[in-house]
Each structure stands twice: as C-alpha cells, then as structure tokens.
Amino acid sequence: QLKAPRHADFLTGEDLSGSHAQSLLRHIRSVMLENKYQSDMIVTATKASSMSDFIFVESRADQLEMGLLDNIEESNPMKPETNKPDVPSNLVDIIRIFLLHRVLPLARLGELFGAECVKFLLKLHAVSAIDGDACRLVPMAEAVAAVEADNVGYGAFFVIANVAIWSLEEDLLLATDFEQTFSSEDLEPVMYLSEDSLALVCGAPREKASCVLDTCCGSGVQGIVALRHYADRATFIDLNPRAIRFTSFNLALNGMSERVDGLHLGNLYTTLQGTPKFDAIVANPPFVPNPQGIASGAGAMFGNGGDSGEDVFAGIVRGASRLLGPGGRLSVVAMTPNVEGLPDRLKSWYCEEAGDGANFQALIFRGLPTPAQQYLPTSSSVETYRYQAAMQRMGVRTLSEVVTVLTVHGPGSSAGPNVGLAGNPRANLWSDHSFLRLVVQRSLFTMINAPVETAQPKTGQQPGDSASSSSSSSRCGTSAANMRCHQRGCCICAWN
C-alpha cells in the first residue's frame, strides 16, 4: 500500500483520450453508480457519520467495515426485525477496495468490472496485484498476463487500490491519493476530499460561466463540479505533476475531457500569460501556517501555506484582476490567521496589481476562531514548542475557517474596492453544508443587488496587527429577507 502508488508510470500507462480508454472508464463509472456508489448510500451502508470518516481510513477501517458487514448480514429469525438499508452486495466490495483500502481477490475485481477494465486499471497502476503467499508486489505486466491466461482465477492474485475514489454531487466520481500516501523527494500526494474541499464545492456561487479556472486544482474537484453544474469549459493548473495526472483521469472518468481548455503545470498564474479572461476562478490553496518550515504536518505541498499560511492565498488574489473579466468572480477556501484583519489584507493584495482604483467587492464568511495555541500541525513536544513560539512572534492569535467570494464590478462602476466580513462567525462553517449552499453559494446575487457598506481602511493589516474588525471594516448591512430557503420554519441568514 505504501510502495505501489509510487510507480513512475502512475496514471500514465494508458492514453485516456482514446475511444477504448473512454469506453472502459464509462463502464467503470456505470458499474459504480448502478451499485449505488453515492455518498449518502456509502455513509448509510458503513454507518459512518459523514464522508470525512474515510479520510483517515487506516485507523477507522475496521469500524466502518463492521458497519458495512452488519448491514448485509442475513436476517436471523431468532432476532427482532430491524430496518436495514438495502445495500447491494457489489457495493460492499467497491467500498472495501476504493475507500477502506482493503485487499480483494483480483478475480473479484474482475467479477465487478470485467477483465478488460481490470487490465486497464493495472496498466494505469490505479490498482496493483499482490502475490499473497509471497507477500510480493506483482509487476504490472505479470499481472496483466495472469488475467489474460486465466479468466477465472486471475492467477490467484490479490489486488489493492492505489487511488481512493470518492462519490460527490450524486453522480461524480473523484480519484485522489489515500491519506497515507506520504510525500517524499520524488512524490507529492494529491489531497483527498477534505472538509475544506467540500466547503468550497458547496459554497462557490453557481451562476452561469462560459469558462472557469481551477487553480491549485489537486484532483480537479472544483473545476469538475463547475463543469457539472454551471461552467461550459474549464482550465486547470497546479504546481504538482501528480495533480495534473489525477485531474486528467478524473475528467475522463466523468466524461468531461472534451470540455477542457488546458491542463497546466505551473505556479499559480505564471503559465497563463496571454489567455482569455475567465468568468470564474475557484481555489483551494495550501493554507497551513508553516513558519520556518517547522510544522511536519504541513510538509505536503497541498498543505504548506508559507510562514503565515497566506502565501498562496495572497498570490491568487493578486493575480485575479488580470484573469477575471467584468462581472467575474473568485471563490477561495482557506484557514486564515487573525480573520478580523483579512478584509484589509485582501484589499491590499488585490490592489497591488489592479491599482487603488480597482472596482471589486468581496464577502468573507468565517467560522469561530481557534486559538493559535490549539492549532498544532506538529508531531512532537519540541516541534510544538518551536511552532507556538514562531506563531507568537508573527502575532498570530487565532485561526479561522474562511470561504471568500469576490466579484469584479462591470464597466461604468465607480464603487471602488469594497470588502466586508459577513455577519458573525459561524460554528463549524466548513461542515455546515446547508448554510454554504443556501447562503454562501447565493452571495454573488446578494452582492450584485445589495452591495455591502464597508468603511475604507487606512492601511492593510498583517496577521499580527491588533486592530479589530469594527475599526477596519464594517459588517454587511444586507437584509436577510432575500436569503430564505423557503422550507417551512427555516430561515438561514448570512448576516446574523
């Protein structure tokens, strides 16, 4: 499980653009969806609390598998009747291999998907065969030959998955690395679907867009969701070559490869010079503060946000003015230090390239602040001591979950820059999917129809500045009347 995902030809052993590969991927997808491989059913079948239970699956797999097996246990006449969900038997093994990281007989994978699909996945190194008796990782060519020579027993080999496959938005399937795929000099893992990923999926506005840019794309999840719901075409960019491989695979798996304008390997916007402007940008950047590289928990590329955690976030905002057309929007999810100063910092970042006369508006939705001394991406007492001391020197007092939505004003507008904190901090912002969908996702409509009234700050605050939000930026005065969800007895308000 540790060695197999590190193969040099990982996800590149087959041409995904060919008709044969696309046909096999359509079949794999249809088998999974026909067997109810959807997040609601997966959570129900395993008795999980949410899909987040599958992130650190190595420590939770036993419990999740017990729930899974309990739900398919045949009824016992000696026991009282219980209302168990109707879990397809095939779903059990699909969950076991692609989410619980369990070993299956290679022949069982063939029963599920067919021999041609098994050979295809082996050639991609999306799965690997194991000789159980010898505890040996079987070379790809040997495993493929065994499938071809023995269409029943498949050489008595076993199989493990080198990718986790997540269900999303009812009918999307997203492959990522497993959480235990660790970084090294020759490999940077692609992030699993974490709470921040799902928060941006739920919170990014879904007004129609001709072209969207997914920067820091990772698995391509944000751009693929955009293509599913509101975008005609998409462009993807990431600094990690493995992310481009995963994005290409996921686009093909979901039948979206023909709607892509580019898969770019590069640092933020540096490779996009001269491209047409985008209607929307979605970004889930690295945001873990890592002063002086102290935090081992921020060692992976997808987590390391620089000293204060805002290096990549700031770069995205600075470059947005070059790549967003009038009416364009930027949606970002991040963990932010001293969030009361973020409106000033965000204005400063954007105006560095756009100029002081930039016309844009931004709303910042934030969670309850976590004291910096409780935020510990560290692995030892010595590392924790050094990390906390460095955070104190930078003046970082708190960290907050944030979803930010920024929109560029159209021609003729003279509103200038306008940035505000939306209402009060909200507990468990990232996991409150109802709020994210009903309020944050609709915030673009609110900004266009009822602009925030924000005091213009005198200076851009840094994470260590002590000014409060009341002195740097007033909060939105927008009425909650337009944000009702129309469910009986329910009104979720972004501002109160």
Disulfide bonds with the S-S distance in Angstrom:
none
